[in-house]
Amino acid sequence: MRKTSARLLAMLSLLQARRDWPGSLLAERLEVSDRTVRRDVDRLRELGYPISTTKGPDGGYRLEAGSDLPPLLFDDEQAVALAIALRIATTAGAGIEENAARALTTVRQVMPSRLRHRIDSVQVTAVEHSSAQRVASDVLMALSSAVHAREELRFGYAGSPDPRRTQPHHLITWGGRWYLIAWDLDRDDWRTFRADRITPRAPTGPRFTRRELPGGDAATFIRNRFQGAENWPCRGEVILDLPAATVSRYTYDGVVEELSEGRCRLVSGSWSWRALAAELGKYDADMEVIGPPELRSACAQLSERYARAAADEPKSA
């Protein structure tokens, strides 16, 4: 018969592997009597593992979620996966870097040398971006909870004078930043919000029915939304009479370069030249089109179209 400590670890591993275990099957797998199984279950309960007893002809045991976190047991592959995830988390910009590093140290200390060698070979270097902002962990938790519960969320958003009312669908990372994908109730359209600019407001609103994202899933949606300017079929360059910091706040897929105080260069792209010209209008600033000629022509076409629209008298019903 195995020593008690080894037997307890074996039982815990079995209880974690499936939801319900008949007592007789546990006894068979551990090669002990039903009475020994009952005693070992009591020992695990004393150690903090919430093991419930199931009734019936095949009555047995179930490992439940508890109010405290007892010691955990991982197999080799789970332990390596956990360590790698913690190492990556130390560079995530989610406000959990210090805690993730401490957890990684704790996990590594109790690993056998063969596993420590495997995780030590995984090196992740964090490269800080001057424009990147860290997100408080409580903000991420609030956003994630609203997404999971499918509850409407109100929040303050930097640069917006009014609170935003949304139906949050996904919390994602892209290019070193965290974003919330949500249906904007006031604008009746999909929007992406940078998490570092969000201040959630309590309480959350009513539950909602999920909508289908354009493209079918979050990965496709965000790739289409944040497609790099160099990948668009139409790509142009302008100089805007605005500070680079202001333009960067509303630019998702372009490159902003500060030229002087109050002026910046923007390289951006779109699916057509007129669409790009219209997109530039959102900055509400004087601009100089550097090129190409197609963008300059598209601006002229839009100017004529808007001039005609402004000159037309409303038709009587």
Secondary structure, 3 states (H helix, E strand, C coil): CCCHHHHHHHHHHHHHHCCEEEHHHHHHHHCCCHHHHHHHHHHHHHCCCCEEEECCCCCEEEECCCCCCCCCCCCHHHHHHHHHHHHHHCCCCCCCHHHHHHHHHHHHHCCCHHHHHHHHCCCCCCCCCCCCCCCCHHHHHHHHHHHHHCECEEEEECCCCCCEEEEEEEEEEECCEEEEEEEECCCCEEEEEEHHHEEEECCCCCECCCCCCCCCCHHHHHHHHCCCHHHCCEEEEEEECCCHHHHHHCCCCCEEEEEECCEEEEEEEECCHHHHHHHHHHHCCCEEEEECHHHHHHHHHHHHHHHHHHHCCCCCC
